[in-house]
Amino acid sequence: VISYSPYQDFNNILRKNKWFSFFHYRTGYVFLQKKIVNWIKSIPEFPFSNFDAIWVDSGELFGSEVLRLIKTADVPTLLYCVYDITGSRDGNRFLSAKKAIPYYDLCLTPRPFAINEYEGFGAKYVGFFWRSYDEVIHSPLDKNEISEKLFSEVAFIGTWFEKDNRDEFIVYQI
């Protein structure tokens, strides 16, 4: 397995200036596509013809031009995304990714309702996956390992979105 992250290589572009990052997030990374294409071409293994498969995680930075370039390798390409890229909650964040959906051989989502939406964007095949859990990595810490200041019976790690009702879900679980 060989792993490349555009976020590592584009860290200065996307993270250094909050306004620049805000702009690209709101415009669906459309104006970064030429840079992403050049980044793909700079990967030593390009054009990936010796690969068995190409796995794209999230895909928000990869538009249709990027996927057409990747697909020149003629190997199975899949999109694994835990986010709801077909929905409207994130505004234009996934604008480039939506345009690239027809170029993936398989799109994977944890949302059963999104399967039809992916197909509406031209997906060839859509699969469903359960959110993952690892018994070792996600095992509870011993109470003695947690400082008193941070100790809580319930913790939420993630992002709060207005009207997403995550707070209600947590209250319901308690």
Disulfide bonds with the S-S distance in Angstrom:
none
